[in-house]
Amino acid sequence: MSHPFKPAWWLRSPHLQTIWPVYMRPRPSLPLVTESVTLQDGDSLLLQRYDRPNAPHVLVLHGLEGSLNSHYAKPTLKALYDAGFSPIFMQLRGSSGIPNKKPYSYHSGRTQDVVEVIDYLAKTERPVIGLVGFSLGGNLTLKYMGERGANTTIRAAVAVSIPFQLAACAQRLGQGFSQIYGKHLLKDLKKSYRHKFQTLTSPLSVDLEQIKTLYQFDNQITGPLNDFKDAKDYYSKSSSAAFLKTIHYPTLIIHAKDDPFMTPAIVPTASEVSSAVTLDISEHGGHVGFVQGRWPWSVNYWLEQRISGWLSEQLL
């Protein structure tokens, strides 16, 4: 780790690191431009651009049930803009509050949507050279970089708080205090499912009330809805751990060993990644937390500074 993260002394707990920015961090007001992109299958998704003229473009991906309102979204866009980039936030299909048109959904392995958006931006004279992903978006980022190898316009990428092994993460989110996060995510997923299929006919016959865990949701809904046999098949084919050795361009992984969404056992070692990967693995930081500061009224959010600083070193 080249830039060690040291948590605020009053915020060392992984749960406080995870929860504090969600509820306590103000979101900046940004003059964003909304753009709709039609995908090859006729579905669509939204981009939120923070345009800086003549600046290199960086695409930002959110996490599971995340959106532009996620605590890390607008601060990251602002940090990238201030560093000299023109950032674009990709709202994965169906995550913008407006249900997508197709029965299937975004998921941890749907890198084809990322490919299409990057191609679309290149064709409209906005080539993307940087990629940043958080949580599920971090898994997508690493999977994309590993799948594409040298065949991409992306010259540097950053992935944060990544569920490297999806099966292990689903199991962790059903245990101990981490069940709180699992239940919260499950509640949001069920809400999104109900909202979507108010206007569409679901190809599945499921009883949402009987689904009690994320694994059950993925086994009965996420997997079958997206052409996987079941959760095991979905996890196996979508986990980014299998793609880390084939990453060609500089990629920074920022991750905390105490991330309550998973266990330290799934964190990759230097021998499990390609030479293009830099591992910033800290003891503390929670899940997309990484909060510093001497006092609660003087907080420093380390994460976006590290992201924008590292990308600046690589791309500017």
N, C-alpha and C positions, 0 to 999 in steps of 0.2 A: 504494500500500500504506500503510494508516494505522497499522499496528503492525508495523514491520519485524522479521523473524526473523533473529537472528544465531546461527549454529551454534556449538557448543562448539569451541574451537580445536583440540582433539584429535580432533574428530569432523566435520571439514569434508567428507570424502569422501561422495558421495551413497550409496555402498554401505554405508559404516559407519553413516550416518544411517538407512538402510533396515533394516539387519540388527540393530543394537544393541538397539532396543526389543523385537524379536521374541524374542531369547534372554536379554537381561539385565534386562528390566523385570519386577518382581514384579507379579502381578495381585491387586488387593484382594479380600477376601472380602465379598460383599454379600448381604443377606437378600432375594434375588429371589423373585418369585412367578411360576410358570410357568402359562401359559394357552394352550390350544389353540383355534385358529380354523378353522372349516370354511368353505372358499371355495365360490363359486357352482357350480363344476364338480365338487364333491364331494371335492376334494383338501383337504389341511389343512396348516397350518404352526404354529409355536410363537412365542409372545411371552414375553419375560422382563421383568417389571415391577419397578421399584424405586419403590414407591408412597410418595408424599408427599401426605398429605391436603390437599385444597383447593388444590392447586398445578396450574399449567397443564401439559399433557402435551406431551412432545416424543418423536417417533418416531425411532429410530436404525437405520440400515441398514448392513450389513457389506459387505465386498468379495468378490471371486471366491474361492470355497472358504474363506471366512471363517466365523466363528462367534462365540459368546460367549467362546471362549477366545482370540480374536485379541487382540494386545497392546493395541489401542486401545479395545476394547469396554468392559470393566468400568471402566477409568479414566475414560472419557467419561461413563458412566452416573453414576459417583460425583461427577464435577465438575458435571454438570447438576443432580443432586440437591442438592449443597451450595450451588448458586447459587439454589435455590428452585423447581426444576422437578420434575415427576414423570416421569422418563424411561421409555420402553418400547423394548426391543430386539427388532426383528423378525428372526427367523431365516427367511430366504428358503426357500421350499418345497424340502425335501430336504437342507437344510444342517445340520440339528440332529443328524445321526448316524443318524436314522431315515429311510429312503427314503420319498419321497412316493408316493402311490398311482397317479399318472398317468405315462405314459411320458415326457411332456415335463417340462421342468425350469425352474428359475429361470434368467434370463439378463439381459444388460445392458439390454435394452429392455422387460422385462416389468413395466411400470408399472401394469398392471391389478391386480396383486396388492397394490400399495401403495394404490391407490384403494379396493379392497375392505376392507383392514385399517383404513384411516382411516374409512370409512363404518361399519364394524362398531363401532369404538370410539366414534364419535359416537352411534350408536344405543343403546349401553350406557352413555351419559352420561359418556363420557370423551373429549370432543372434543380432537383434536390440533391445536395451533396452531404447532408448530415441527417441522422435519424436518432431520435430519443424516444425511449419507451419506459413506461412505469408499470410494474407488476405484470398483469396479463399483457400489456403493451410491451413490456420488457421481454417477455417470452417471445412475442411476435418479432421483436427487433432481432433477437439473437437467432431465432429460427430463420428469419429472412436472410440475415447476413451469412449464415452457414449454408443455406440452400443455394444462394446466388454466387457465393465465392467471389471470383474476380469479375463476374458478369453483372455489374451494377454500377450506377452512377454515384452511389453512396461511398464517400471517402473516409467517413468516420462516424461511429455510432456510440450511443451510451444507453445502457440498460440498468434500471434501478429496481431493487427489491423483487427479484425474479423467482417465479415458481418453477425452478429448473426441472423438477420431477413432479408432474401434476398429481400423480396418484398419492405420493407422500404428502403433498400439501392438502389434498382433500381429506386424508386421514387425520392430519394434524388439526385441521379446522373442525374436527369432530371430537376433540379431546380437551379436557381441562378448561382453563379460562379462554382458550382460543375458540371454544364453542360459541362464545359471544360474537366473534367476528363471522364465524360460519353461519350462524343463525341470521345475522344482519344481512349478509350477502344473499342467503337463501330467500329471505323475505323480499328483497329487491328483485331477485330473479323471478320469483313467482308473480310479483306485481307486473313486471315487464311482460311476462308470458300472457297473463290475463288481458293486459291492455292491448297487446298485439292481436290476439285472437278474438277480440270483440268484433273486428271487421273482416278477418280472414277465417277460413275454416282450417282448423289444425288437422294435420294428417295423423296425429297421435291420439290414442285413447288413454288418457292418464287421469288420475285423481290427485290433484295437487295437495289436497289435505292429508294424503297418506305419505307424501314425500317429506321426510324429516331431516335429511342431511344433504350436503352438497353432492356427495357421491351418488345418492339416489336420484337427485335432479339430473346429474350428468348421465347416469345410467339409463334413465327413462326418457329424458328430454334432449339434453345437449347432444349426446351421442347419436341416437336415432334420427333426430331432426336434421343432422348435418352429415348423414351418410356414413356414420360409424356404426359398428355392430353394437357396441355398448360403451360404458365408461372406460373399461380396460383398453379397448381398441382406440378410443379417443385420446386417452392419456398417453398411450404408447407412441402414437403417431404425431402427437402435437407437442410433447415436452421438448424444450430447447436444449436439454443436456446432450442429446444425441447429435447436435449440430455445432457444438462449440469447437471441435477440432478442425472444421473446414472454413472457419471465418478467415477471410483474406485481408480485409482492410482494418485499420486501427479501431478497436472497440474497447470501451471502458465499461466494466461491470462494477457497479456500486451496490454493496449488499452488507447487511448486518447479520452477524451470527445469531443475535437474539431476536430476529424477526419472528413474531408470534404466529405468522401464517405458515410457518414451516419449521424444520429442524436444521441444526448446523450440519448434519450428516449429508445433506443434499448439495451443500455449497461446493462448487468445483475447485480443484487444486490446480496448480500451474501445469501439471502433467496431463490434465484433462481438457485443456484449452489450447488453441493454436498460439503461435508466437506473436500473432497480431493482437492478442487480447491482454489488456491490463486489468488486474484484479485489485480493486479497492475494497477489501473485506475488513470490516471493523467489528470490534467486540460488541458495540452498542449502536443503537440507531432505530430499532424497531422496524416497522413496515412503512416505507416512504415517510420517515420522520426526519432523523438527522438534525435535531434542534440543539443549538448551542446558546450560550448567553449566561452572564453572571447572575442575572436576576430575572424574574418573570416579566418585569416591565422593560427589560432591555434584551430582547431575544434576537438571536442571529440564526437565520435559516441557511445552513451550510450547503444544502443539497444543490440548489440551482446555481450557486456560485461555483461549485466544483464542476457542474455540467457545462456551464457557459465558458468557464476558464479553460477546461480541457479541450473543448471544441475549438476555441479560439487558437490554442496552441497547434492544433492539427490542421485547421482549415484557413486561417486568416494570415 
